[in-house]
Amino acid sequence: MATKLHRVSHAEKQGLVDLIFVHGIGGNPRSTWTDDSNSYGWLNWLDEDRADLNVYTIEYESAPSEWLGGQSMPIYDRANNLLELLASNSIGDRPIVFVGHSLGGLLIKKLLQNAEGLGVSRWKSIFENTRSVVFIASPHQGSARVPSLDIFRKLFRITELGIELEANNAALRDTYNWYRAKSLPTLSFSERLPLPVLGLIVDAASSEPGVPNAVAVPLNENHTSISKPRDRGELIYTSVLQFLGKPAAAAPSPVVQNSEPSGLAKISTLSDLISTFDKDFLFRWEQNTFNSSIKNYSVYWPVRLRRPTPIHAAQCFAAAGLQKLGASVHLFIDDLGEKDFDVNRFRDQLLAWLKKVGAEPQAVKVYTFGQVIATAHGEASPRADPWTAVRKWLGDTEYKLGPILKVSKLIKPNDKAIDLAVLSNKRPRRLLSPPMVWTCLSYLNSLSADQQIITLAGYDEKLLWDVWKDQTVQPLPNVGHLFLPLLSEVDSQHGSAALHMEEPKSYSLDWTSRDDIRNALQTEFNGPDWAQFGRLIPWSIRCCVFLPQFVAGQEACLQVAIEKIGLDTSIDGLAAGQLAGPLTNELAKWLI
């Protein structure tokens, strides 16, 4: 039997989602799904009922025994074989939903595992665009009906593929654990009736996919009838139809050369970009003395040295957009306190994020606070004098200790009382951070006359810049302030408190792998009000998915199952199980 991809949908149909059926052991691309030799059964119904779907069914050799002419490949090899079949037919260019019966479900998991892990780019897009999976009587942990003793293997001449289906097979366990960790939206069905002679092929326990928000739905069918609904009213059909979600928008017209630009390509001026950041991405823009009519723009971007986080990444994406519209970017790294992370590694990661959205990292000018201090020491008339700023901040200021501690982030802005036990463990060098941030701004301002400066910072820096107006030791430059959207964590003591560069209590922002992202998101999904404004899920969608897409010139959207969400879409009605997989994949694309 040749390996082929059969298109059920007519050739002229231009659906937005590819729905791919994979038969099981001893199966067939048609007869697995229907007893009607003149149709594809419910595959035809789905094609008729959903104009947004391109429906396919795969054909491949899957005989369990050499007595049946079987020359089946091992699951690993067959998965790669099917990956190349799909890639060669442009599967991976659109969102994908897989449906697998029996062994077909295991093949789907294995091909996704290989697509992610083998480093073949045209295969990886298949993994990245997979939105959900339906399993029908799939033995996730193998089947007890596969003989395991050597005498039975020889008697029945079981193929290598058949041997791999033994219960508790090590390779199956590996793929089972891999898939469990991915949290892809999953729908599963289990058989409840035995086949004549053979009995129950896949028991209830092995039918369980083992992923969050998915339990195998029992059907009063045997192993072969379960994948052949007799009419549109049967539970498996109505359930799959509902699981697919709302129909995607009508298929677009063929792309022409002069197609509508997307994302940043539609923005022509830096002022328009700042307005877009403010309106669509929920940044906060305070114009102050900034004069947009003077076209000499500089971005002042001070950051504290620490392990890079998604908040740094969001700042990088914003800085990249400003650079693309003509601003020069000046990165100032506060290296005075942190010694646990290398300043060069930190710089390289930030510049890599800029490059990822098409900016020019080599054009970014990088300084450290230590360099600015050294320059002040070496000049008779320094461009910026940190010691004068420190004296004014801690000596001449009229501010009391409480506000100074809040601006220095030694206590939270909404703290009503000071906990001395907590405060005693904080580093006193934080008292120096505000005057050094202001000193470095003065240093940048001294480098060029008439420049218009945009400060780029997290929302938690707003208080620092409010106080700055009373603390300058030189004439005020022409400055406007651009703040990232609020990222907050709710705790019992402080209510909703801005996080930004402070590590949250319930999850980690140290994301160096897809698993780090998945674990943080899952912690939020498991808690209440995860879709609330300012929480990690909506913040990461807007700042670490939509924002880099926009700056890279792409449409700002996230495909969830077959529903596309955009900047104006509410996520309140989305199930965590549907959102977790696609969001993890898209975040990993931009951040890892």
N, C-alpha and C positions, 0 to 999 in steps of 0.2 A: 504494500500500500504506500503510495507517495504521500509526502507531506504537502498539504495544500491549504490555502485559506479561501473558503467559499463565501462569497458575498450574497447574503439573503436579500438585502435591500436592492432595489433596482439601480442601475448604473447612474441614472440622472439625479438621484437623491443626494443632497449635500447636507447631511446631518452634522450636528456640532459635537456629538459624542459617539465614540465607537463602543458598541456592545458586543463582546466576543464570548462565544460559547465553546467550551473545551470538554469533549466527551471523555469517558473513563476507560478502564481496562476492558478490552474486547468490544469497545464501543464503535460508533459510526457517526459521522458528522450530521447525518439525517435521522437514522433510526433510533439513536439515543434519545431524541427529543420528541418523536412521534411514531405511531404505527401506520401513518398514511404515507405511502411511498411516493405520492404525487405532491407533497408539500413539506414544509419544515415545521408544521404544527404551530406551537405557540411562539416560535421565532417569527413566523409570518404575522401573528397577531400583534406582537410588540412593534414590528415594523409598521403595521397599519395604524396602530393606536398612538404611536409617538413619532411625529414628523421630525423630531430632533435627533433621532437615533440612526446610525449606520449599523446594521446588524450583520454579524459574521459568525461562521462556524468553522472550526478547524478540523482537518482530517490528518491523522497520523497513525502509524503502526502501533498497536497496543495489545497484541495477543498475549495472554498469560502463559501459554504453553506452546512448546515447539510442535506438539501433535497437531496444533491448529495452524501451523505454518508460521508461527511467530518468530520474528527476528527483532524483538523489541530492544530499543536502546535503554540503558539505565536512566533513571529520572534526571540526573545531572546533565547527561548528554542531550536527552530529549528536550530539557528546558532551554539549553543553548540553541538547539535546532529550531525550536519554536520562536525564540527571540529573534533569530535572523529572519525567519519567515515573516514575522510581524514587521520588523524594521524595513525589510525590503518592499513591504506593501504600504509604507508610510504610516504605519500604526505607531503612535508616539507623538504625532503632531497635534493631536486633539486629546481631550479628556477620554479616559478609558474606564469601562466597567467590565469586569470579568465574571462569567458564570461557569462553574465547573461541576461536573457530575463525577462522583467517586474519585478515581485516580486523577481526573481532570482538575479537581480542586488542589491536589497536592502539586501537580505540575504548575498551576498558577502561582502557588506560593514559592516554588523553587525558581521559576523563571524571574519572579520579582526579586528574590534574594540575589540571584546571579546578576540581574540587571543593575542592582545597586552596587554590588561588590566587585565585579570583575573589571571595571574601568573602561568598558567599551561605551563611548559616548552615545552612539545611536541606539544602544540598548538601554542606557541609563534614562533616556527620555521616556521610555516605556514605564519604568518604575515611577519617575517623577510625575507622570500624567495619569497614573492609576488613581481613580477616585474612590472606588469601592469594589467589594468582591462578594459574590453569592456562592455558597457551597451547598451542594445537594448530595446528601449521603456520602460525604467525603471522609475517609478514615484518617483523621489527623494524626492518630497515634498507631496507625496500622490496623490490619484486620486479622482477627483470630482464625479466619477461614482460610488463610494462606498456610499450607503445610510447612512446618519448619524442620522436620527431621530429614536427614539426607536421603533415607529410603524413599520417602514420599517425593522429594525433589526429583530423584532419578526416575521413579515410576511415572510421574506425571510430566516429566521433562519441562519443569517450570522455567520460564525465561528469567533472566536477571531482573527484569522489570517486576515480574511477579514476586521474586524473592524479596525485593525491596519493600513490598507491601506487608511483610510480616509485622505482627504486633510488636511495638517497642523497638523497632529498627532504629539504630543509632542515627542514621542520616535523617530519618523522619523526625526524630526528636530535635535535632539541630535546627531544621527548618521550622518545626513547630514553635520552638522558643524564639527564633528570629521573628516570625510573623506576630507572635504575641506582643513583642516589644514595639511593633510598628503602629499599633492602634488604628489601623485602617478601618473605616466603616464596613461592617461585615453583617451579612444575613446568612443564616444557616438552617438547613432542614435535615431531619433524620427519619429513617425508615422505621416502621413498627411491625411489618408483616414479613414472614420468612418466605424465601423462594422454595419451590418444591425440591426436595433432596438436599439442597445446599443450606437451607435455613436462613437465619438472619446474617447478612453479609457484613454490615457495619453496625455495631451495637451503639446504644445511646451515648455511652461515655466517649467513644472514639469520634462520634459526630460533633462533639463540642469543640469549637475553634479555639477556645481559651483566651478570647480577647474581651476587653471591657465592653459593656453594653451589647453583648451578643450571646444569646442562648439558642441552641438548636431547637427549632420548632418541630415537634413530632407530627408526622403525617401517616395516616392509615393506609400506607402503600408499601410495596416491597422494593427491592433494590433497583429493579428495572422500570417499574411503573411510576416511581416517584418523580422521574424527570419527564413524564409525558402527561401533562394535564389534558383532560378531555374537552374542556370548554373554558371560556374566559371567567367563569364564576368560581373555579376551584381556587382554594386558598393560596397555593404556590404562585399562581398567576397574579392574583390581586395583591399579594404581599410583595412580590418583586416589583410590580408596577408602582406601588406606593413607595417602596424603598428607593426607587430611582429618583423620587422627588419631583418637583415641578419641572415641566418641560423647559428646556433652554430656549432662548430667543430664536426666532426664525434664522435659518442659515443666511449668512451674509452673501452679498453679491460677489462675484469673482473680483479679486484685487486687481486694480489697474495701476499703471505706473505713477500717476499723479494722485495717489490715495491720500486721504486725510491724515495729517501728521498726528502723532500721539504724544502724550506726556509733555516733557519739557520742550519738545520740538514746536509746540503750539505757543510758547511764551517768547516774546521778542525783547522785553526789557527787564532789567533787574527789579524795578519797582513792581512790575506785574508779577514777577516770581515771588517777591515777598508777600504780595497780596494773596497769591495762591497758597503759599505756606500758611498764612494766617486764616484764610477762609476755608480751604478744603482739607488741610492737614492739621488744623487746630493748634498751630504755633501761636505764640503771642508776640505781636510786633509793637514796640513802643518807639515812635519816631524821634521824640525829643528834639535834638538840634540837627538831626540828619537832614541833609539837603540833597534830594535825588537829582536835582538839575545839574549838579557838578559830577561829572562822569568818572572821577578818580576814586574808585571804590576799593576798600580794604576790609577783609574779614579778620577781626581779632578773636582768636579762639584759644582761650586758656583752659587747660585740662590738668587735673591732678594725676600724677603717675600712679598707676595701679593696674591690676589685671583688666584687660579690655572687656567691655560689656556691650550688650545691645544698645545701651544708651550712647556709648561712644560711637557705635556704628551709625545710629540715627543722626548724630551730629556730623559724621563724615558724609553721609548722603546729602544733608542740607548744604554743607560746605562745598560739595561737588557741584550742586546745582548753582550756587552763587558764583563759583569759579567759571562755569560754562557761560554765564551771562556777563562775564567781564570783570568780576572782582578778583583781586589778588588775595590769596589765603595765607594767613600768618598763624602758625600753630605754636603756642607757648606752653611748654610742659613744665609743670610744677614738680621739680625733682628734689626739693629740699628735705623731704621727710621719708618717703617710701624707698626702701632699699631692697625689698623682696622681689621686685620685678625690674628687669633690665630696660633702661630707657630706650635703647636701640630697637629692642623687640617690640616695645610699646609703639614707638614711632612707625615701624614697618607695618604693624597690623593696621594702624589707622590709615596709612597711605594705601595699603592693599584694598581697604574698603572703598576709598575714593576711586581707585582704578577700576573696581568692579562695576561702577555705574558710568564709566566712560570719562572720568575726569583725568587731569594730568598731574599725577602725584609729584613728578619731578619739578613742577612749578611751585609747589607749596614751600614756603619759607619756614623753617623749623628753628625755634630757639628754646633754651631752657631758662628757668628762673635763675639758676646758678650762673649762667653766662651773663645775664643782665646785671647781677650783683657784681660779678668780676669786672665788667665794663665800667660800672660806676666807681669801683675802687681805682681803676687805672686812668681815669680822666680827671683833670683839674676842674672842669665844668661838665659834669656828667649829663647825658641826655635825659636821664631820669634818676632821681636820688631815692633809693628805697628807704634810707634811714630817716630822711625827712618825713616820708609818708608814714613810717612806723611811729615816729614821735607824735605826729599829729593824731594818728589813730588811737594810740594807747596812752598818750600823755596830755595833749591839748584838747582832745575831744570833749564835748559836753555830754556824750552818751554815757549812760550808766552801764554797769557790768552786765546786766541781763541782756540788753540788746547786742552788746559786743559779743557775748557768748553765742547768741543766736546767729548773727551774721557770720561768725567763725565756724558755725555748724558744730559747736560743742554741746549745744542743747537744741531741741526741736523748736521751731517757731511757735507752735501752739502749746508748749510746756508752760504751765502756770506756776510751777514750783521747781526749784533746782534740787536735783538729787545729788548730794555731794559724793556719795559712794560711787555713783556712776561717773560723775565728772572727774573724780580723782584718777580714773584709769584712762582718761583721754590724753592725747599728746598736746602739750602746750604750743608746739609749733603751729597748730592751726590758728592761733592768734595772729600769726604773721601772714597767713594766706590772703586776707582781704587787702592789706596795704601792698603786698607784692603783686596781686592781680591789677590793682590800680596803677602801680609803678610801671608794669610792663605795657599797659595801655599808653601811658605817657611816653614810654620809649618808642613804641610804634608810631605814635603821633609825631614824634620828632624826626622821623625818617623821611617824611614827605609833606610838603606844604599843601594845604587845601584838600587833603584827602578826606573822604567821607567814610567813617568807620562803622561797621556793623559788628557788634559784639554777639558771639554765638555761645549759648550756654543752656544748661538745663533749667527747668522751671524753678528749681530750688535756689537758683542764683539771683532771683529777682530782688530779694531783700538786700543782697550785697550791692546791687546797682542802684537801688533806691537811696542807700546810705552814701554811695560814692559821690553824689552831687554835692554833699557837704564836706567832703574830705579831700578834694583835689588840691594839689599844691602848685599846679600850673594852670593856665587858662584852659577852660573846657574845650576839648576838640569837638568837631561835628560828629556826633555819635547817635546811633539808634541801636536798640536792643532787640535781638531775636531770641526768644525762648522756646525750647522744645515743649510739646504738650506734656501735661502733668502725668507722671507715672506714680501711682500711689499704692500703698498697702494698708489695709484696715487692721488695726489692732485695738485691743480693749482699752488701752491706756490713752492713746492719742487720737483715736478715731481714724479718719483718712489722712495719712501723712505722706508727703512727697518723698519718694525714694531717691530717684536718680542715682547719684554715685555712692549711695549708702546701700550696703547689701541687705536685702529683705530677710525677714526672719523665717519665712515659711518655705522659700525656695531659693535656688542659687541663680545668679546672673552670669556665672562663669561658664559660658557656653563654648566649649571647644569641640563638641561632637553632636551628632543628631540625637543621641541618647540624652545628653544634657538638656537639650531643648525640650524633648519629649517629657522628661521628668518634671521640669519646671511647669510646663503647660498642664500636665496631668494633675499636679498639686493644686493649681488654680481651678481646674475643671471640677475637682472633688470638693471644692468649697462653695459657699453661697455667693450669689451675686457676681459670678465671674464675668458676666457681660456688661457690668456697670462701667460707666465712663471713668477712665483713669486707671482701671485695673489692667493687669498684664496682657490678657487676651486681646481686648480691643486696641490697647496701646501698641502691641507688637504688630498687629495687622496693619495699622495705619502707618507706623513709623519704620517698620522693618520689612514690610512687604509692599504696600502701596507706594511709599516714598521712594525706595530704590527703583521700583518699576517706573515711576513717573520721571525721575531724574535720568534714567537710562533711555528714555524716549519710548517707553512701552505703555500700554493701557494699564491703569491701576485697577487690578481685579484679582480675585481669588476664586478658583473653581472648587466648589464643594459639591461632591456627587455630580449631578448635572445642572446644578444651580450656580450661577455666577454672581458673586457679591462684589460690590464696588464701594466707592467713597460714600455714597448716599444710602447704602443698604444697612438696615439694622440687623444685628446678629442675635437679637433677643430670642427669636423663634428657632434658632438653629440648635440642634442637639450636639452636645459635647462630642459624642462618638463620631458624628459626621464631620465635625470641624477639625478634630485633633490631627488626623493623618495629613490632610492637605496643607494645614497650617504649618505643621512640623517640616514637611518637605519644602515648602516655599521659604520658610525662615532659614533652613539649612542651605538652600541655594544661594542666599544673599550673605549669610553670616559665617558659614563654615568654609 
